[in-house]
Amino acid sequence: MDLTTTKTINSSSNRIVFLDYLRVISITLVLMVHAIELFYLAVDHVSMKPGDDFWVALMSSPIRACVPLFVMASGYLLVPVKDTPSVFYKRRFTRILYPFIIWSVLYAIVPYLFGVDNFDVMQRKMTTLLHNFNLESGHLWFVYMLVGVYLFLPIISPWLKTASKRFIEFYLVLWFITSFHHFAKLAFPTGVYGEVFWNEFHSLFYFSGHLGFIVLAFYFRKFVDLGKTKSRLLGLVIFLVGYAITFTVFREMLAHTNEIYFVELPFRFCTPNVILMTIGLFLMIRTIDYQNEKVYKVVKELSRLSYGVYLSHLFFIGLSWTYVVQPMNLSTPVSILLVTALTWIASYILVKLLSYLPKSKYFVG
């Protein structure tokens, strides 16, 4: 039985209210993640001024659920897939791939147009797009991941339609076990569960990755209805446990190394601590049903343009910091919040203007 309650549905637009709030919250957290990176992330190592390690750990740790929440929104809405695979792929990929291609090209050529890159660098970036994203548009890794998840949804949907609650829980338990993989490799560098250099596909490989968030969202929609109070209290507790683990492990890693690979291990999305934070936040956000006409109109608008904001925002992170915030010499936490706010505003204005163009869906999704 699907436990989605009518109180979460906006009857005039048939929208699931809390998902609009979830998208706005998630994109805000994404922007903040990238604003915080200004204070610790160098090209190939961690570098920060004294005292910033505390603020980075405090502010960056709790927001690492941003991407998993986006994935869960897709799972909550899309599975089981009701259309034929061809219809589903056409609808979803038309929405995400055309804007993705356009923005990928823009990130490659705009620095050249403004004299930051020479022609050879721009040409190299364009060539890279044939097989991967460029470092300057690193946030677009998300789209590659999302494409992979969408490709798999029609395959997993028949199972979800018929699977029992226990069977889905079996999958989720194995998925959660795989989330310890990165930490396990600290103790066993050569690999775990049969993983070796000639076989990276260990025994639980096929239960790992972001697809688990899709199944988790479906599980919550179909089987979990705790009510507002229990959802908020339980969600808060689970979130705080994940936050505490993330904060502690990040500080511990930072005390021993400045290598990005190790320092950011607790920030990876498919880790047990981030999964806990994601579950906690999802439980709490799911209870939001505030539909004041003026407020919800704004939320719907921001939610509608959130993909375009995601695609475009990296242009404005550096500009906001370099030309506005850095010269003001503010404290680290205030600077982070201000860069996030300015990036949100600039990205929204750009995407809103683009939305008025003919065929705007090819720019903003």
C-alpha positions in Angstrom: 0.0 0.0 0.0 1.3 3.4 -0.9 1.4 5.6 2.2 1.7 9.0 0.5 -0.9 11.1 2.3 -3.2 13.5 0.6 -1.9 16.3 2.9 1.3 16.3 1.0 -0.4 16.8 -2.3 -1.2 20.2 -3.7 -4.7 19.6 -5.2 -4.5 22.5 -7.6 -1.3 21.4 -9.3 -1.1 17.7 -8.2 2.4 18.4 -6.9 3.9 16.6 -3.9 4.5 19.6 -1.7 7.5 18.4 0.3 9.5 17.5 -2.8 9.4 21.2 -3.9 10.8 22.2 -0.5 13.3 19.3 -0.7 14.7 20.5 -4.0 15.1 24.1 -2.8 16.8 22.9 0.4 19.0 20.5 -1.6 20.2 23.0 -4.2 20.9 25.5 -1.4 23.1 22.9 0.4 24.9 22.1 -2.9 25.7 25.8 -3.4 27.0 26.0 0.2 29.2 22.9 -0.3 30.9 24.7 -3.2 31.2 27.9 -1.3 32.9 26.1 1.6 35.3 24.5 -0.8 36.8 27.9 -1.4 38.2 27.7 2.2 39.9 24.4 2.1 40.1 22.8 -1.4 43.2 23.3 -3.5 43.8 21.6 -6.9 45.2 18.4 -5.5 45.3 18.8 -1.7 43.7 20.4 1.3 44.9 23.9 2.2 43.3 26.3 4.7 44.2 29.1 7.1 44.4 28.5 10.8 41.0 28.1 12.5 39.1 27.4 9.3 39.3 23.7 9.9 36.7 24.0 12.6 34.3 26.0 10.5 34.7 23.8 7.4 34.0 20.7 9.5 31.1 22.3 11.3 29.4 23.7 8.2 30.3 21.3 5.5 29.7 18.0 7.4 25.9 18.3 7.9 25.1 19.4 4.3 26.7 16.4 2.5 23.2 14.9 2.2 22.5 17.4 -0.6 23.1 15.1 -3.6 21.4 12.0 -2.0 18.3 14.0 -1.3 18.1 15.0 -5.0 18.4 11.3 -5.9 15.7 10.4 -3.4 13.4 12.9 -4.9 13.7 11.1 -8.3 13.1 7.8 -6.6 10.0 9.1 -4.7 8.5 10.4 -8.0 9.6 8.0 -10.7 9.6 4.4 -9.5 8.2 2.1 -10.3 8.3 3.5 -13.9 4.9 3.5 -15.4 5.9 4.3 -19.0 7.6 2.0 -21.5 11.4 2.2 -21.3 11.6 4.2 -24.6 9.0 6.8 -23.5 10.6 7.1 -20.0 14.1 7.5 -21.5 12.9 10.1 -24.0 11.1 12.2 -21.4 13.9 12.1 -18.7 16.9 12.4 -21.0 15.3 15.3 -23.1 15.0 17.2 -19.8 18.5 16.6 -18.5 20.8 16.0 -21.4 20.3 19.0 -23.7 20.9 21.5 -20.9 23.8 19.4 -19.6 25.5 19.5 -23.1 25.0 23.2 -23.5 26.4 24.1 -20.1 29.3 21.7 -20.5 30.3 23.5 -23.6 29.8 26.9 -21.9 32.1 26.0 -19.1 34.7 25.0 -21.7 34.5 28.1 -23.9 33.5 31.0 -21.6 37.0 31.2 -19.9 38.5 31.5 -23.4 36.1 34.2 -24.5 37.0 36.3 -21.4 40.8 35.7 -21.9 41.3 33.4 -19.0 42.2 30.4 -21.2 44.1 30.4 -24.4 42.8 28.6 -27.5 44.8 25.4 -26.8 43.4 25.1 -23.3 39.9 25.7 -24.6 40.4 23.1 -27.4 41.6 20.5 -24.8 38.6 21.1 -22.7 36.3 20.6 -25.6 38.0 17.4 -26.5 37.7 16.2 -22.9 33.9 16.6 -23.2 33.9 13.7 -25.6 34.5 11.3 -22.7 34.2 13.2 -19.4 33.6 16.6 -17.6 36.3 19.2 -17.1 37.7 20.1 -13.6 36.2 23.6 -13.9 32.8 22.0 -14.3 33.3 19.2 -11.8 29.8 19.5 -10.4 28.5 18.0 -13.6 29.6 14.6 -12.4 26.1 14.5 -10.9 24.5 14.4 -14.4 26.7 11.5 -15.5 25.6 9.6 -12.3 21.9 10.6 -12.8 22.0 9.3 -16.4 23.3 5.9 -15.1 20.6 5.8 -12.4 17.8 6.7 -15.0 19.0 4.0 -17.4 18.6 1.4 -14.6 15.1 2.5 -13.4 13.0 0.7 -16.0 15.1 -2.4 -15.2 14.6 -2.3 -11.5 11.0 -1.2 -11.6 9.4 -4.6 -12.3 11.1 -6.0 -9.2 9.9 -3.0 -7.1 6.3 -3.6 -8.2 6.3 -7.1 -6.9 9.0 -7.2 -4.1 7.9 -7.7 -0.5 8.8 -5.3 2.2 11.3 -7.8 3.6 13.0 -8.4 0.3 13.5 -4.6 -0.2 14.9 -4.4 3.3 17.3 -7.2 2.4 18.5 -5.1 -0.5 18.8 -2.0 1.6 20.8 -3.8 4.3 23.3 -5.1 1.7 23.5 -1.6 0.2 24.2 -0.1 3.6 27.0 -2.6 4.2 28.6 -1.6 0.9 28.7 2.0 2.2 31.6 1.0 4.5 33.7 0.1 1.4 35.9 3.2 1.3 36.7 3.0 5.0 37.3 -0.8 4.8 39.9 -0.1 2.1 41.9 2.0 4.7 42.4 -1.2 6.6 42.7 -3.5 3.5 44.2 -1.4 0.7 44.3 -4.3 -1.7 40.6 -4.7 -1.7 37.7 -6.4 0.1 35.0 -9.0 -0.8 37.1 -10.5 -3.6 38.3 -7.1 -5.0 41.7 -7.2 -6.6 43.3 -5.2 -9.4 42.0 -7.6 -12.1 38.5 -7.6 -10.6 37.2 -4.4 -9.1 33.6 -5.9 -9.1 33.6 -7.4 -5.6 30.8 -9.6 -4.3 28.6 -6.7 -3.1 29.5 -4.4 -6.0 26.0 -4.6 -7.6 24.3 -3.5 -4.4 26.4 -0.3 -4.1 26.1 3.2 -5.3 23.4 5.9 -5.7 20.8 3.4 -6.9 20.3 2.6 -3.2 18.9 6.0 -2.6 16.2 5.4 -5.3 15.2 2.2 -3.6 15.3 3.9 -0.2 12.9 6.6 -1.3 10.5 4.0 -2.8 10.7 2.1 0.5 9.8 5.2 2.5 6.9 6.1 0.2 5.4 2.7 0.2 6.0 1.4 3.7 6.9 4.2 6.1 4.4 6.5 7.7 5.4 7.6 11.2 3.4 10.8 11.5 4.8 14.3 11.9 6.1 14.2 15.4 7.8 10.8 15.2 9.3 11.5 11.8 10.8 14.8 13.0 12.1 13.4 16.3 13.5 10.2 14.8 14.8 12.1 11.8 16.6 14.6 14.0 18.3 11.9 16.1 19.4 10.0 13.0 20.7 13.1 11.3 22.6 14.2 14.4 24.3 10.8 14.7 25.4 11.0 11.1 26.5 14.6 11.5 28.6 13.7 14.6 30.3 10.9 12.8 31.0 13.0 9.7 32.4 15.9 11.8 34.6 13.7 13.9 36.1 11.6 11.1 36.7 14.7 9.0 38.7 16.4 11.8 40.6 13.1 12.5 41.5 12.7 8.8 42.6 16.3 8.6 44.9 15.9 11.6 46.9 13.2 9.8 46.9 14.2 6.1 46.2 16.9 3.6 45.4 14.5 0.8 42.0 15.2 -0.6 41.2 11.5 -1.2 41.5 10.7 2.5 40.3 14.0 4.1 37.0 13.9 2.1 36.3 10.2 2.8 33.6 11.1 5.3 32.1 13.5 2.8 31.4 10.9 0.1 27.7 10.4 -0.6 27.6 6.6 -0.4 29.1 6.4 3.1 27.2 5.2 6.2 27.4 8.6 7.9 26.0 10.5 4.9 23.3 7.9 4.4 22.2 8.5 8.1 22.1 12.2 7.6 20.1 11.7 4.4 17.6 9.5 6.1 17.2 12.0 8.9 16.8 15.0 6.7 14.4 13.1 4.4 12.2 12.1 7.4 12.0 15.7 8.6 11.6 17.4 5.2 8.9 14.9 4.3 6.6 16.4 7.0 6.6 19.8 5.4 3.2 20.6 4.0 3.1 24.4 4.4 1.1 25.8 1.5 0.6 29.4 2.2 -0.1 30.8 -1.3 2.6 33.4 -1.4 5.3 31.3 0.2 4.6 28.1 -1.8 4.5 30.0 -5.0 8.1 31.1 -4.5 9.1 27.6 -3.4 7.5 26.1 -6.6 9.3 28.7 -8.7 12.7 28.0 -7.2 12.1 24.2 -7.4 11.2 24.5 -11.0 14.4 26.2 -11.9 16.6 24.3 -9.5 18.2 22.1 -12.2 19.2 25.2 -14.2 20.6 26.8 -11.0 22.6 23.7 -10.4 24.0 23.7 -13.9 25.0 27.4 -13.9 26.0 28.2 -10.3 29.7 27.4 -10.6 30.1 30.4 -12.8 29.1 32.6 -9.9 30.8 30.9 -6.9 34.2 32.3 -7.8 32.9 35.6 -9.0 31.0 36.2 -5.8 34.0 35.4 -3.7 36.7 37.2 -5.7 34.8 40.5 -6.4 32.4 40.9 -3.6 33.0 38.8 -0.4 36.8 38.5 -0.2 37.5 42.3 -0.3 35.1 42.7 2.6 37.4 40.6 4.9 34.5 39.0 6.8 34.7 36.0 9.1 34.7 32.6 7.5 31.2 31.5 8.4 29.7 34.8 7.3 31.7 34.7 4.0 30.4 31.2 3.3 26.8 32.2 3.8 27.2 35.4 1.8 28.8 33.6 -1.2 26.0 31.0 -1.0 23.3 33.7 -1.1 24.9 35.8 -3.8 25.4 32.7 -6.0 21.8 31.7 -5.5 20.6 35.1 -6.5 22.9 35.4 -9.5 22.1 31.9 -10.8 18.4 32.4 -10.3 18.4 35.7 -12.2 20.3 34.1 -15.1 18.2 31.0 -15.3 15.0 33.0 -14.9 15.9 35.2 -17.9 16.9 32.1 -19.9 13.5 30.6 -19.1 11.8 33.3 -21.2 13.6 32.3 -24.3 12.0 30.1 -27.0 12.9 26.4 -26.4 14.1 27.4 -22.9 13.9 23.8 -21.7 17.1 23.1 -23.6 18.8 25.6 -21.4 17.2 25.2 -18.0 15.6 21.7 -18.1 
